[in-house]
Amino acid sequence: MKTFTIGITGASGAVYGVRLAQEILKSGHKLHLVVTEAGWQVFREELLWNTDNREECIEKHFASYGKERFYYHTLRDFNAPIASGSYQNDGMVIIPCSMGTLSGIAHGASGNLLERTADVMLKESRKLIVVPRETPLHKIHLENMLKVTEAGGKIVPAMPGFYHLPKSMDDLVNFLVGKVLDNLGVHHELFTRWGD
């Protein structure tokens, strides 16, 4: 069993983060989740979730997949184990990643738990995957992606493939989530691979 962290920000595409979290838990791994305030807004607007009671929302959509292996942390919870380099964290994914969060990571701001955990992953040379969801991209966005890459992170843009002949929105979501799982080293069968 491995330990992973997922950060979900306010960029469009919260479904990517939700599906990734559920797949990691289904695979039997331990998961820490951090959601930004804007991320909660996207849950409401894109997924039509009732987020009035956040604990109930977390329980319904995440904890039910593996309650004993699932941990939710608020943005201000700097006492969370994932805020420390001494905690064994096998990989972190920020999916989707807003340009604001990307900037905070690229500049080592550590202004909240999500940014701090990403900073820990970089300083400890552990897997950090950033899934940016923005278009078009200007020079500052691209420079921030380069900074994260040069510091040891990996950029996996939210760009679905079409060679597997997707028939639904789910197929497109699964393709991207599967690519992230590949980069984490987690087995899945979310899409048909080229040549299969």
N, C-alpha and C positions, 0 to 999 in steps of 0.2 A: 504494500500500500504506500502510495506517494502522497505528498501534501502539496496542494496548489492554492494559489490565491487568484481571484478574479476581481477586477475593478470594472464597474459599469458607470459610464459618465453620461452626460447629457447630449452626446451626439446622436443623430438619428441612427436607428439600428439596434435598439435594446434587445430585440429578439435574438441577435447573435450571442450576446452575453448570457441571456437566459438559457438558450439551448446548450451552450458550452458548459455552463454550471450543471445542468441536469445530466449531461452526458458524462461528465467527470464523476459525479456522484453515482450514477448507474454503473460506472466501471469499478466502483468499490474504493475510490480514493477519498482522502480527506480534503475538504474545501473550506477556505476562508473567503467571504464575500464582503466587498465594500462598494457602496452605491453613493454617488454624489447626489446633492439636492436636485440638480438638473436631471440626473438619471431617474429619480423618482417621478419627475414631471413627465419624462418620456414614457415611463411605464403606464401612466394615466392616458397620455395622448395617443400613443402608437399601439399599445397592447390593450387599452381600455380596461386596465385593472383598477379596482377600487383600492386606493392607497391611504384611505382615511386612518386605518389602523395598520401601521407598517408591520407590526409583529405578526398579525394574522396573515398579511400579504406574503411575508417571508415564509411563514409556516406552510401556506398553501402551495406556493410556486417553487419552493426550493427544499425546505427541510423534509418534506414528505418523501423525497428521493433518497434520503440517508441521514436521518436526524442525528444519529450518534457520531457522524463524521462531518457535520456541517456547522460552521460558525459564522455568524453575521456580526460585523463591526460597524459602528458609526464612524463618520469622518473624523470626529474629535477624540476617538478612543486610542490615544497614543500608548496606553498600557497593553494594548493587544500584542500577543506574541510576535505577530508578523512585522512589528515595528523594530524588531531587534535582529541584528545579524547573527546572534547566537541561536536563533530559532531555525530549525532545519526546514526550509521551504524549497521545494523542488522546482518551482516555476511560477511565474506570475504572468497573467494576461490582462491587458486593459482593452476591453472589447464591448462596445465601440469606444474609441478614444477621441475626445474632443480636442480641438486645437489648443484650448486653454490648459487642459491637463497635460497635453504633450509639451507645451511651453514650460510648465512647472517642473516636469521631469527633466527636460533638456537642460534646464538651468539650476537643477539641484535645490529647488525651493523648499521641498518638504513641508509645504503649507498645510497639509492635512494627512490623514493616515494613508490614503491611496498614494500620494506623491512620496511620502516617507518610505512606504514599503517598496515602491519602485526604486527609490534611491538605494535602499538596502540591497536589493537584488543586483544592482549594478556594482556596488562597492564590494560585494561578496562574490562577484563573477558567476552569478546564477542566471538561469533563463528568465529573461524579460521579453515578452512579446507585446508589441503595441499594434493595435488594429485601428488605424485612423479611418474616420468616416467623414470626409469633407470633400467638396468639389465646387469650383476649381481650387487649386492650391496656389498660394503665392510664395514668394521667395522665403519669407520668414518660416512658413509651415515646412517647406522643404529643408531649410537649414536646421530646423529643430529635429526633423527626422534623421538627418545626417548626424547631428550631435548625439542622439540616442544610440544610433548604430555604432558610431565611433567609440562610445562608452561601453559597448558590449551588448546592447539590446538588439532586437530584431523587429523589423517592420513587416507586417503582413497586412497589406491593404485590403479593405473590404471590396474585393473584386472577384465575383463568382466566375467560374469557368462554364463553358457551354458544351464542351466535347462529350460530356456524359448525357447529353440530350435531356435536360431538365424538363419536367412536365408540370411542375408546380412551384409556388413560392418556397415551400418547404424544401424542395430539392436544391434551390439556390442557397438557402440558409445552411442546409446540411453540408453543402460543398465547402463553404468558407469555414464552418466550424470544424469540419474534418481536416482541413489544411492546418488549422491551429493545433488540433489534437496530434497530427503528424509531427509538428514541430515540438510538441511537449513529450513525444514518445509514448502516447497513450493509444492503445489499439482501438479501432472503431470500424464500423461497416456502414458509414453514412453515405458514401457515394461509390459508384463504380469507377475503378481506376483505369487509366489508359492502358489498353492491351488486355484487360480482363474480359 
